[in-house]
Amino acid sequence: MSLVWGSLFDRDHALRLLAGRPASAALALPEVMAAADRFDGLALEGKRRVRRLILRHEQRARMR
């Protein structure tokens, strides 16, 4: 959630997370950066909707 909490996608944090998994980082990096670009391109309400969806998913996952 911290990656999308601010007004822009936190690319630095994403890169630090990927650095901890070097084997999969090369495969994931282009997709993560594309997601960052898409998130940054959203209007404010779109960003809020993404955050609500993430929170809803986390809540449902805890209920299982």
Gaussian input, Z-matrix of N, CA and C with variables (Angstrom, degrees):
# hf/3-21g

backbone

0 1
 N
 C     1     B1
 C     2     B2     1     A1
 N     3     B3     2     A2     1     D1
 C     4     B4     3     A3     2     D2
 C     5     B5     4     A4     3     D3
 N     6     B6     5     A5     4     D4
 C     7     B7     6     A6     5     D5
 C     8     B8     7     A7     6     D6
 N     9     B9     8     A8     7     D7
 C    10    B10     9     A9     8     D8
 C    11    B11    10    A10     9     D9
 N    12    B12    11    A11    10    D10
 C    13    B13    12    A12    11    D11
 C    14    B14    13    A13    12    D12
 N    15    B15    14    A14    13    D13
 C    16    B16    15    A15    14    D14
 C    17    B17    16    A16    15    D15
 N    18    B18    17    A17    16    D16
 C    19    B19    18    A18    17    D17
 C    20    B20    19    A19    18    D18
 N    21    B21    20    A20    19    D19
 C    22    B22    21    A21    20    D20
 C    23    B23    22    A22    21    D21
 N    24    B24    23    A23    22    D22
 C    25    B25    24    A24    23    D23
 C    26    B26    25    A25    24    D24
 N    27    B27    26    A26    25    D25
 C    28    B28    27    A27    26    D26
 C    29    B29    28    A28    27    D27
 N    30    B30    29    A29    28    D28
 C    31    B31    30    A30    29    D29
 C    32    B32    31    A31    30    D30
 N    33    B33    32    A32    31    D31
 C    34    B34    33    A33    32    D32
 C    35    B35    34    A34    33    D33
 N    36    B36    35    A35    34    D34
 C    37    B37    36    A36    35    D35
 C    38    B38    37    A37    36    D36
 N    39    B39    38    A38    37    D37
 C    40    B40    39    A39    38    D38
 C    41    B41    40    A40    39    D39
 N    42    B42    41    A41    40    D40
 C    43    B43    42    A42    41    D41
 C    44    B44    43    A43    42    D42
 N    45    B45    44    A44    43    D43
 C    46    B46    45    A45    44    D44
 C    47    B47    46    A46    45    D45
 N    48    B48    47    A47    46    D46
 C    49    B49    48    A48    47    D47
 C    50    B50    49    A49    48    D48
 N    51    B51    50    A50    49    D49
 C    52    B52    51    A51    50    D50
 C    53    B53    52    A52    51    D51
 N    54    B54    53    A53    52    D52
 C    55    B55    54    A54    53    D53
 C    56    B56    55    A55    54    D54
 N    57    B57    56    A56    55    D55
 C    58    B58    57    A57    56    D56
 C    59    B59    58    A58    57    D57
 N    60    B60    59    A59    58    D58
 C    61    B61    60    A60    59    D59
 C    62    B62    61    A61    60    D60
 N    63    B63    62    A62    61    D61
 C    64    B64    63    A63    62    D62
 C    65    B65    64    A64    63    D63
 N    66    B66    65    A65    64    D64
 C    67    B67    66    A66    65    D65
 C    68    B68    67    A67    66    D66
 N    69    B69    68    A68    67    D67
 C    70    B70    69    A69    68    D68
 C    71    B71    70    A70    69    D69
 N    72    B72    71    A71    70    D70
 C    73    B73    72    A72    71    D71
 C    74    B74    73    A73    72    D72
 N    75    B75    74    A74    73    D73
 C    76    B76    75    A75    74    D74
 C    77    B77    76    A76    75    D75
 N    78    B78    77    A77    76    D76
 C    79    B79    78    A78    77    D77
 C    80    B80    79    A79    78    D78
 N    81    B81    80    A80    79    D79
 C    82    B82    81    A81    80    D80
 C    83    B83    82    A82    81    D81
 N    84    B84    83    A83    82    D82
 C    85    B85    84    A84    83    D83
 C    86    B86    85    A85    84    D84
 N    87    B87    86    A86    85    D85
 C    88    B88    87    A87    86    D86
 C    89    B89    88    A88    87    D87
 N    90    B90    89    A89    88    D88
 C    91    B91    90    A90    89    D89
 C    92    B92    91    A91    90    D90
 N    93    B93    92    A92    91    D91
 C    94    B94    93    A93    92    D92
 C    95    B95    94    A94    93    D93
 N    96    B96    95    A95    94    D94
 C    97    B97    96    A96    95    D95
 C    98    B98    97    A97    96    D96
 N    99    B99    98    A98    97    D97
 C   100   B100    99    A99    98    D98
 C   101   B101   100   A100    99    D99
 N   102   B102   101   A101   100   D100
 C   103   B103   102   A102   101   D101
 C   104   B104   103   A103   102   D102
 N   105   B105   104   A104   103   D103
 C   106   B106   105   A105   104   D104
 C   107   B107   106   A106   105   D105
 N   108   B108   107   A107   106   D106
 C   109   B109   108   A108   107   D107
 C   110   B110   109   A109   108   D108
 N   111   B111   110   A110   109   D109
 C   112   B112   111   A111   110   D110
 C   113   B113   112   A112   111   D111
 N   114   B114   113   A113   112   D112
 C   115   B115   114   A114   113   D113
 C   116   B116   115   A115   114   D114
 N   117   B117   116   A116   115   D115
 C   118   B118   117   A117   116   D116
 C   119   B119   118   A118   117   D117
 N   120   B120   119   A119   118   D118
 C   121   B121   120   A120   119   D119
 C   122   B122   121   A121   120   D120
 N   123   B123   122   A122   121   D121
 C   124   B124   123   A123   122   D122
 C   125   B125   124   A124   123   D123
 N   126   B126   125   A125   124   D124
 C   127   B127   126   A126   125   D125
 C   128   B128   127   A127   126   D126
 N   129   B129   128   A128   127   D127
 C   130   B130   129   A129   128   D128
 C   131   B131   130   A130   129   D129
 N   132   B132   131   A131   130   D130
 C   133   B133   132   A132   131   D131
 C   134   B134   133   A133   132   D132
 N   135   B135   134   A134   133   D133
 C   136   B136   135   A135   134   D134
 C   137   B137   136   A136   135   D135
 N   138   B138   137   A137   136   D136
 C   139   B139   138   A138   137   D137
 C   140   B140   139   A139   138   D138
 N   141   B141   140   A140   139   D139
 C   142   B142   141   A141   140   D140
 C   143   B143   142   A142   141   D141
 N   144   B144   143   A143   142   D142
 C   145   B145   144   A144   143   D143
 C   146   B146   145   A145   144   D144
 N   147   B147   146   A146   145   D145
 C   148   B148   147   A147   146   D146
 C   149   B149   148   A148   147   D147
 N   150   B150   149   A149   148   D148
 C   151   B151   150   A150   149   D149
 C   152   B152   151   A151   150   D150
 N   153   B153   152   A152   151   D151
 C   154   B154   153   A153   152   D152
 C   155   B155   154   A154   153   D153
 N   156   B156   155   A155   154   D154
 C   157   B157   156   A156   155   D155
 C   158   B158   157   A157   156   D156
 N   159   B159   158   A158   157   D157
 C   160   B160   159   A159   158   D158
 C   161   B161   160   A160   159   D159
 N   162   B162   161   A161   160   D160
 C   163   B163   162   A162   161   D161
 C   164   B164   163   A163   162   D162
 N   165   B165   164   A164   163   D163
 C   166   B166   165   A165   164   D164
 C   167   B167   166   A166   165   D165
 N   168   B168   167   A167   166   D166
 C   169   B169   168   A168   167   D167
 C   170   B170   169   A169   168   D168
 N   171   B171   170   A170   169   D169
 C   172   B172   171   A171   170   D170
 C   173   B173   172   A172   171   D171
 N   174   B174   173   A173   172   D172
 C   175   B175   174   A174   173   D173
 C   176   B176   175   A175   174   D174
 N   177   B177   176   A176   175   D175
 C   178   B178   177   A177   176   D176
 C   179   B179   178   A178   177   D177
 N   180   B180   179   A179   178   D178
 C   181   B181   180   A180   179   D179
 C   182   B182   181   A181   180   D180
 N   183   B183   182   A182   181   D181
 C   184   B184   183   A183   182   D182
 C   185   B185   184   A184   183   D183
 N   186   B186   185   A185   184   D184
 C   187   B187   186   A186   185   D185
 C   188   B188   187   A187   186   D186
 N   189   B189   188   A188   187   D187
 C   190   B190   189   A189   188   D188
 C   191   B191   190   A190   189   D189

   B1=1.4468
   B2=1.5319
   B3=1.3150
   B4=1.4640
   B5=1.5266
   B6=1.3173
   B7=1.4607
   B8=1.5205
   B9=1.3280
   B10=1.4664
   B11=1.5275
   B12=1.3133
   B13=1.4579
   B14=1.5176
   B15=1.3050
   B16=1.4635
   B17=1.5157
   B18=1.3122
   B19=1.4625
   B20=1.5262
   B21=1.3364
   B22=1.4610
   B23=1.5232
   B24=1.3242
   B25=1.4589
   B26=1.5223
   B27=1.3169
   B28=1.4629
   B29=1.5341
   B30=1.3199
   B31=1.4641
   B32=1.5191
   B33=1.3347
   B34=1.4689
   B35=1.5296
   B36=1.3066
   B37=1.4684
   B38=1.5226
   B39=1.3158
   B40=1.4612
   B41=1.5221
   B42=1.3214
   B43=1.4690
   B44=1.5197
   B45=1.3312
   B46=1.4745
   B47=1.5276
   B48=1.3286
   B49=1.4624
   B50=1.5245
   B51=1.3097
   B52=1.4612
   B53=1.5247
   B54=1.3189
   B55=1.4662
   B56=1.5262
   B57=1.3145
   B58=1.4625
   B59=1.5115
   B60=1.3226
   B61=1.4684
   B62=1.5312
   B63=1.3266
   B64=1.4705
   B65=1.5301
   B66=1.3214
   B67=1.4632
   B68=1.5282
   B69=1.3137
   B70=1.4638
   B71=1.5242
   B72=1.3144
   B73=1.4636
   B74=1.5217
   B75=1.3162
   B76=1.4581
   B77=1.5277
   B78=1.3151
   B79=1.4606
   B80=1.5213
   B81=1.3277
   B82=1.4646
   B83=1.5211
   B84=1.3112
   B85=1.4729
   B86=1.5333
   B87=1.3159
   B88=1.4773
   B89=1.5317
   B90=1.3192
   B91=1.4711
   B92=1.5232
   B93=1.3188
   B94=1.4682
   B95=1.5323
   B96=1.3206
   B97=1.4611
   B98=1.5376
   B99=1.3255
   B100=1.4722
   B101=1.5271
   B102=1.3348
   B103=1.4713
   B104=1.5284
   B105=1.3292
   B106=1.4666
   B107=1.5258
   B108=1.3158
   B109=1.4665
   B110=1.5267
   B111=1.3463
   B112=1.4732
   B113=1.5249
   B114=1.3324
   B115=1.4644
   B116=1.5308
   B117=1.3200
   B118=1.4664
   B119=1.5212
   B120=1.3185
   B121=1.4557
   B122=1.5183
   B123=1.3244
   B124=1.4582
   B125=1.5310
   B126=1.3102
   B127=1.4631
   B128=1.5319
   B129=1.3049
   B130=1.4672
   B131=1.5248
   B132=1.3268
   B133=1.4670
   B134=1.5297
   B135=1.3069
   B136=1.4536
   B137=1.5208
   B138=1.3152
   B139=1.4613
   B140=1.5284
   B141=1.3215
   B142=1.4738
   B143=1.5224
   B144=1.3242
   B145=1.4628
   B146=1.5232
   B147=1.3234
   B148=1.4708
   B149=1.5209
   B150=1.3136
   B151=1.4696
   B152=1.5316
   B153=1.3380
   B154=1.4688
   B155=1.5201
   B156=1.3262
   B157=1.4636
   B158=1.5334
   B159=1.3155
   B160=1.4691
   B161=1.5284
   B162=1.3282
   B163=1.4687
   B164=1.5284
   B165=1.3222
   B166=1.4635
   B167=1.5309
   B168=1.3119
   B169=1.4671
   B170=1.5311
   B171=1.3255
   B172=1.4666
   B173=1.5216
   B174=1.3260
   B175=1.4626
   B176=1.5131
   B177=1.3120
   B178=1.4778
   B179=1.5140
   B180=1.3164
   B181=1.4662
   B182=1.5264
   B183=1.3248
   B184=1.4663
   B185=1.5204
   B186=1.3134
   B187=1.4752
   B188=1.5308
   B189=1.2949
   B190=1.4790
   B191=1.4857
   A1=110.48
   A2=116.20
   A3=118.64
   A4=112.05
   A5=117.74
   A6=120.27
   A7=111.96
   A8=117.00
   A9=120.87
   A10=112.84
   A11=117.56
   A12=119.85
   A13=112.24
   A14=117.73
   A15=120.92
   A16=111.65
   A17=115.08
   A18=119.60
   A19=111.78
   A20=116.81
   A21=122.29
   A22=109.68
   A23=116.15
   A24=121.85
   A25=108.17
   A26=117.66
   A27=122.32
   A28=109.16
   A29=115.12
   A30=120.74
   A31=112.38
   A32=117.32
   A33=120.24
   A34=110.77
   A35=116.96
   A36=120.63
   A37=110.22
   A38=117.12
   A39=120.85
   A40=110.83
   A41=116.63
   A42=120.02
   A43=111.46
   A44=116.83
   A45=119.20
   A46=111.17
   A47=116.71
   A48=119.95
   A49=110.90
   A50=116.59
   A51=120.19
   A52=111.83
   A53=117.36
   A54=120.56
   A55=111.26
   A56=116.51
   A57=120.40
   A58=113.17
   A59=117.57
   A60=123.19
   A61=108.78
   A62=116.61
   A63=119.04
   A64=114.31
   A65=117.67
   A66=119.29
   A67=111.81
   A68=116.67
   A69=119.41
   A70=112.82
   A71=117.48
   A72=120.85
   A73=112.00
   A74=117.29
   A75=120.11
   A76=111.03
   A77=116.45
   A78=120.24
   A79=111.70
   A80=116.38
   A81=121.00
   A82=113.25
   A83=117.87
   A84=120.94
   A85=113.58
   A86=120.18
   A87=118.09
   A88=112.88
   A89=117.17
   A90=120.53
   A91=111.39
   A92=116.85
   A93=120.57
   A94=110.07
   A95=116.96
   A96=119.78
   A97=111.27
   A98=116.99
   A99=119.90
   A100=110.26
   A101=116.36
   A102=119.83
   A103=110.13
   A104=116.74
   A105=120.71
   A106=110.53
   A107=116.24
   A108=119.93
   A109=111.35
   A110=115.96
   A111=118.76
   A112=111.00
   A113=116.57
   A114=119.84
   A115=110.23
   A116=116.77
   A117=120.22
   A118=111.73
   A119=117.57
   A120=121.43
   A121=114.46
   A122=117.04
   A123=120.75
   A124=111.57
   A125=115.09
   A126=119.77
   A127=107.99
   A128=116.54
   A129=121.72
   A130=112.08
   A131=117.66
   A132=119.85
   A133=111.19
   A134=117.62
   A135=120.50
   A136=111.72
   A137=116.81
   A138=121.33
   A139=110.42
   A140=115.82
   A141=119.42
   A142=110.76
   A143=116.57
   A144=120.51
   A145=110.64
   A146=117.58
   A147=120.91
   A148=109.75
   A149=117.15
   A150=120.74
   A151=111.31
   A152=116.40
   A153=119.35
   A154=111.39
   A155=116.55
   A156=120.10
   A157=111.46
   A158=116.88
   A159=120.70
   A160=109.52
   A161=117.20
   A162=120.66
   A163=111.08
   A164=117.08
   A165=120.92
   A166=110.17
   A167=116.72
   A168=120.58
   A169=110.56
   A170=117.69
   A171=121.27
   A172=111.00
   A173=117.49
   A174=121.08
   A175=110.64
   A176=117.17
   A177=120.28
   A178=111.30
   A179=117.48
   A180=120.56
   A181=111.08
   A182=117.13
   A183=120.60
   A184=111.72
   A185=117.33
   A186=121.80
   A187=111.75
   A188=117.93
   A189=121.55
   A190=112.32
   D1=-31.34
   D2=-177.03
   D3=-64.81
   D4=-21.85
   D5=179.42
   D6=-67.44
   D7=-27.91
   D8=-176.66
   D9=-117.46
   D10=16.01
   D11=-176.94
   D12=-74.60
   D13=-35.12
   D14=-178.53
   D15=-84.53
   D16=-171.45
   D17=-178.43
   D18=-73.98
   D19=-22.05
   D20=176.87
   D21=-125.77
   D22=153.36
   D23=176.48
   D24=-61.21
   D25=133.85
   D26=-177.39
   D27=-83.82
   D28=85.96
   D29=-178.33
   D30=-63.91
   D31=-38.46
   D32=179.87
   D33=-60.63
   D34=-44.21
   D35=178.57
   D36=-64.30
   D37=-41.72
   D38=178.52
   D39=-60.50
   D40=-42.61
   D41=179.18
   D42=-65.30
   D43=-37.97
   D44=177.00
   D45=-64.54
   D46=-39.82
   D47=177.61
   D48=-64.04
   D49=-43.18
   D50=179.84
   D51=-67.98
   D52=-30.61
   D53=179.58
   D54=-62.11
   D55=-26.53
   D56=177.96
   D57=-76.30
   D58=-8.17
   D59=179.67
   D60=-133.29
   D61=67.27
   D62=-173.58
   D63=-59.70
   D64=-29.90
   D65=-178.07
   D66=-66.09
   D67=-37.28
   D68=-178.33
   D69=-98.57
   D70=-9.87
   D71=-176.45
   D72=-61.71
   D73=-42.00
   D74=-177.60
   D75=-61.82
   D76=-36.19
   D77=179.20
   D78=-75.95
   D79=-37.62
   D80=-174.12
   D81=-83.09
   D82=-27.75
   D83=-172.09
   D84=-54.85
   D85=-48.49
   D86=179.84
   D87=-61.09
   D88=-38.56
   D89=179.53
   D90=-68.65
   D91=-40.14
   D92=179.34
   D93=-65.20
   D94=-42.77
   D95=179.68
   D96=-68.06
   D97=-34.73
   D98=175.79
   D99=-65.91
   D100=-40.96
   D101=177.21
   D102=-63.99
   D103=-38.52
   D104=177.74
   D105=-61.16
   D106=-44.99
   D107=179.05
   D108=-62.58
   D109=-42.01
   D110=179.18
   D111=-64.50
   D112=-43.51
   D113=179.49
   D114=-61.48
   D115=-47.03
   D116=-178.63
   D117=-62.57
   D118=-26.89
   D119=179.84
   D120=-80.39
   D121=-9.76
   D122=-179.78
   D123=-74.55
   D124=149.07
   D125=171.09
   D126=-72.01
   D127=167.27
   D128=-176.92
   D129=-53.00
   D130=-45.43
   D131=-178.44
   D132=-65.39
   D133=-34.85
   D134=176.36
   D135=-64.35
   D136=-40.21
   D137=177.42
   D138=-64.92
   D139=-40.91
   D140=177.45
   D141=-62.55
   D142=-39.39
   D143=179.77
   D144=-64.48
   D145=-42.18
   D146=177.32
   D147=-58.92
   D148=-45.01
   D149=-179.58
   D150=-63.04
   D151=-41.77
   D152=178.13
   D153=-63.43
   D154=-40.32
   D155=178.72
   D156=-64.29
   D157=-40.00
   D158=177.77
   D159=-63.36
   D160=-46.31
   D161=179.35
   D162=-61.24
   D163=-42.53
   D164=179.43
   D165=-63.26
   D166=-42.18
   D167=178.77
   D168=-63.07
   D169=-43.55
   D170=178.95
   D171=-62.21
   D172=-41.35
   D173=179.34
   D174=-63.91
   D175=-44.57
   D176=-179.97
   D177=-66.07
   D178=-36.16
   D179=178.97
   D180=-65.77
   D181=-35.36
   D182=178.81
   D183=-70.20
   D184=-27.25
   D185=-177.77
   D186=-74.95
   D187=-18.83
   D188=-176.91
   D189=-78.51

